[in-house]
Amino acid sequence: MQKPRKIDAETNVITWFEIPVSDTPRAKKFYETILDIEMRTVQAGDNEELTFFPSDPNVVQATSGRVTGVLTKSPQAKPGETGTLIYLNAYPEIQSVLNRVVPAGGTIVTPRHLIKAGYIAVIRDTEGNRIGLHAEH
């Protein structure tokens, strides 16, 4: 039996994320618009909807090195501006994503600024969540 691999410099600490939403179609449209992606929504029980960011369902996310997640609508999920801040990939250029935020119904909280690992910015989505963006350019 193979020994479990430890989290190290080559292992993603994050394997999954959930962004709480109160209006699934509105939130889905917002993220599809700003990131120029297509998402899919599924019912996950009587009171829960999951809207998936693009991913390959045949890949085990925790071991592939790829991190993805969902928009989640449920009685337990409450959108908000406090708490954990996640950063979404704004590849290939952060400014092109930021240019779509306000027309899509969001706001820019912290404009694009340079850090050692590229550029970051913080936005507020249509649900009231604070979301970070990151790109090398």
ROLO-945563 format. One record per residue (C-alpha): residue in three letters; residue number from 1; x, y, z. Coordinates in nm, 2 decimals, decimal comma. Example, Ala and Ser with C-alpha at 12.3 -4.5 7.8 and 13.67 -1.06 7.14 Angstrom:
[site ALA 1 [1,23 -0,45 0,78]]
[site SER 2 [1,37 -0,11 0,71]]
//
This chain:
[site MET 1 [0,00 0,00 0,00]]
[site GLN 2 [0,13 0,34 -0,10]]
[site LYS 3 [0,19 0,60 0,18]]
[site PRO 4 [-0,04 0,90 0,15]]
[site ARG 5 [0,13 1,21 0,00]]
[site LYS 6 [0,18 1,51 0,23]]
[site ILE 7 [0,09 1,86 0,14]]
[site ASP 8 [0,42 2,02 0,02]]
[site ALA 9 [0,53 2,29 -0,22]]
[site GLU 10 [0,40 2,10 -0,52]]
[site THR 11 [0,06 2,03 -0,38]]
[site ASN 12 [-0,24 2,26 -0,39]]
[site VAL 13 [-0,37 2,34 -0,05]]
[site ILE 14 [-0,71 2,43 -0,19]]
[site THR 15 [-0,90 2,15 -0,37]]
[site TRP 16 [-1,25 2,29 -0,40]]
[site PHE 17 [-1,45 2,61 -0,34]]
[site GLU 18 [-1,81 2,72 -0,31]]
[site ILE 19 [-1,94 3,07 -0,37]]
[site PRO 20 [-2,28 3,12 -0,20]]
[site VAL 21 [-2,55 3,28 -0,41]]
[site SER 22 [-2,92 3,38 -0,36]]
[site ASP 23 [-3,01 3,41 -0,73]]
[site THR 24 [-2,85 3,13 -0,94]]
[site PRO 25 [-2,94 3,26 -1,29]]
[site ARG 26 [-2,81 3,61 -1,20]]
[site ALA 27 [-2,49 3,48 -1,05]]
[site LYS 28 [-2,43 3,23 -1,33]]
[site LYS 29 [-2,47 3,51 -1,59]]
[site PHE 30 [-2,23 3,73 -1,40]]
[site TYR 31 [-1,95 3,48 -1,38]]
[site GLU 32 [-2,00 3,35 -1,74]]
[site THR 33 [-1,98 3,71 -1,86]]
[site ILE 34 [-1,68 3,83 -1,67]]
[site LEU 35 [-1,47 3,52 -1,71]]
[site ASP 36 [-1,60 3,44 -2,06]]
[site ILE 37 [-1,69 3,08 -1,97]]
[site GLU 38 [-1,99 2,84 -1,97]]
[site MET 39 [-2,12 2,69 -1,65]]
[site ARG 40 [-2,37 2,42 -1,58]]
[site THR 41 [-2,64 2,41 -1,31]]
[site VAL 42 [-2,77 2,09 -1,14]]
[site GLN 43 [-3,02 2,03 -0,87]]
[site ALA 44 [-2,86 1,87 -0,56]]
[site GLY 45 [-3,15 1,78 -0,35]]
[site ASP 46 [-3,48 1,97 -0,29]]
[site ASN 47 [-3,33 2,30 -0,17]]
[site GLU 48 [-2,98 2,31 -0,33]]
[site GLU 49 [-2,85 2,42 -0,67]]
[site LEU 50 [-2,49 2,38 -0,78]]
[site THR 51 [-2,35 2,57 -1,07]]
[site PHE 52 [-2,02 2,43 -1,18]]
[site PHE 53 [-1,72 2,63 -1,30]]
[site PRO 54 [-1,56 2,45 -1,60]]
[site SER 55 [-1,40 2,12 -1,51]]
[site ASP 56 [-1,35 1,77 -1,64]]
[site PRO 57 [-1,58 1,54 -1,45]]
[site ASN 58 [-1,34 1,25 -1,53]]
[site VAL 59 [-1,05 1,41 -1,34]]
[site VAL 60 [-1,02 1,37 -0,96]]
[site GLN 61 [-0,97 1,73 -0,86]]
[site ALA 62 [-0,79 1,67 -0,53]]
[site THR 63 [-0,51 1,48 -0,70]]
[site SER 64 [-0,50 1,64 -1,05]]
[site GLY 65 [-0,35 1,97 -0,93]]
[site ARG 66 [-0,65 2,16 -1,08]]
[site VAL 67 [-0,88 2,35 -0,84]]
[site THR 68 [-1,24 2,42 -0,93]]
[site GLY 69 [-1,57 2,48 -0,75]]
[site VAL 70 [-1,93 2,59 -0,77]]
[site LEU 71 [-2,18 2,86 -0,71]]
[site THR 72 [-2,41 2,72 -0,44]]
[site LYS 73 [-2,77 2,81 -0,35]]
[site SER 74 [-2,90 2,65 -0,04]]
[site PRO 75 [-3,06 2,74 0,29]]
[site GLN 76 [-2,71 2,72 0,46]]
[site ALA 77 [-2,52 2,93 0,20]]
[site LYS 78 [-2,53 3,30 0,27]]
[site PRO 79 [-2,36 3,55 0,03]]
[site GLY 80 [-2,15 3,81 0,21]]
[site GLU 81 [-1,85 4,04 0,21]]
[site THR 82 [-1,67 3,90 0,51]]
[site GLY 83 [-1,49 3,58 0,56]]
[site THR 84 [-1,26 3,38 0,34]]
[site LEU 85 [-1,15 3,56 0,02]]
[site ILE 86 [-1,08 3,33 -0,28]]
[site TYR 87 [-0,90 3,44 -0,60]]
[site LEU 88 [-1,03 3,33 -0,94]]
[site ASN 89 [-0,80 3,29 -1,24]]
[site ALA 90 [-0,84 3,60 -1,46]]
[site TYR 91 [-0,62 3,46 -1,74]]
[site PRO 92 [-0,49 3,58 -1,97]]
[site GLU 93 [-0,52 3,94 -1,86]]
[site ILE 94 [-0,68 4,08 -1,54]]
[site GLN 95 [-0,79 4,41 -1,70]]
[site SER 96 [-1,00 4,24 -1,96]]
[site VAL 97 [-1,20 4,06 -1,68]]
[site LEU 98 [-1,22 4,38 -1,48]]
[site ASN 99 [-1,36 4,56 -1,78]]
[site ARG 100 [-1,66 4,32 -1,78]]
[site VAL 101 [-1,74 4,34 -1,40]]
[site VAL 102 [-1,94 4,67 -1,39]]
[site PRO 103 [-2,14 4,60 -1,71]]
[site ALA 104 [-2,23 4,26 -1,57]]
[site GLY 105 [-2,37 4,41 -1,25]]
[site GLY 106 [-2,07 4,38 -1,01]]
[site THR 107 [-1,84 4,65 -0,86]]
[site ILE 108 [-1,47 4,68 -0,83]]
[site VAL 109 [-1,36 4,70 -0,47]]
[site THR 110 [-0,98 4,71 -0,51]]
[site PRO 111 [-0,85 4,80 -0,86]]
[site ARG 112 [-0,58 4,60 -1,03]]
[site HIS 113 [-0,24 4,63 -0,87]]
[site LEU 114 [0,09 4,46 -0,90]]
[site ILE 115 [0,22 4,20 -0,66]]
[site LYS 116 [0,52 3,97 -0,69]]
[site ALA 117 [0,30 3,69 -0,85]]
[site GLY 118 [0,14 3,92 -1,11]]
[site TYR 119 [-0,17 4,13 -1,07]]
[site ILE 120 [-0,47 4,11 -0,83]]
[site ALA 121 [-0,79 4,29 -0,78]]
[site VAL 122 [-1,10 4,24 -0,56]]
[site ILE 123 [-1,46 4,27 -0,69]]
[site ARG 124 [-1,81 4,24 -0,55]]
[site ASP 125 [-2,03 4,00 -0,74]]
[site THR 126 [-2,41 4,04 -0,81]]
[site GLU 127 [-2,47 3,84 -0,49]]
[site GLY 128 [-2,27 4,07 -0,26]]
[site ASN 129 [-1,96 3,84 -0,23]]
[site ARG 130 [-1,61 3,97 -0,23]]
[site ILE 131 [-1,41 3,78 -0,49]]
[site GLY 132 [-1,04 3,82 -0,57]]
[site LEU 133 [-0,90 3,80 -0,93]]
[site HIS 134 [-0,55 3,71 -1,02]]
[site ALA 135 [-0,35 3,70 -1,35]]
[site GLU 136 [0,01 3,73 -1,45]]
[site HIS 137 [-0,07 4,02 -1,68]]
//
